Amino acid sequence: MLKKAEQRLEKTIFNSRWLLAPFYLGLVLGIILLFIKFFQELWHMTTHVFSASEADVIVAISAIDLLKSFMDIPKEMSEGDADRLMWKVIIHMTFVLSGLLFALMDKIVGDTKKH
């Protein structure tokens, strides 16, 4: 009796794997779509990297360094650490503002009628 119940339970569990098959196929399809989207974004980024101006590159490097600084914030920050972080933010925002001003100047020059 107990052996029969065990065999029936094993057979039920083994056969129920087909109930999960659609979920697995959906997960595989989702991963494939994520890979496609990732490679599209990667291609888009690489095409923009080669056409980026110096200001864009400086702002990007500053942003990476600032992100690294934010990731390494200690639990107990000294006043020197806080000042260093504050100056990194100020310098980064200066780069961003100068990049925006350069873009604005390019737009103004491009919209000006030629005589």
C-alpha positions, 0 to 999 in steps of 0.5 A: 500500500505504501509502496503504491502510494510512493510510486503514484506520488513519484509518477505525479511529480515526474509528469507534472514537469510538463506543467512548468515547460511553458514557464521555462519557454517564456523565461528562455524567450525573455532572456533572448529578448533581453540579449537582443535589447542589450546588444542594440543598446551596446551598438547604439552606445559604441556608435555614439562613443566614436562621434562624441565630443571632448566635452562629452567624454570629459563629463562621462569620465567625471561621472564615472569617477563621481559614481565610484566615489559615491560607491566607496562612501564610508559609514563614518565620513570625516569632514575631509571626506565630505569636503572631497566629495563635495568638490567632486560634485561641484567639479562634475556639475561645472563640466556638465554646465560647460557641456550644456553651454557648448551645446547651446552655442553650437545650436545658436550658431547652427540656427544663424542664417548665413549672409 
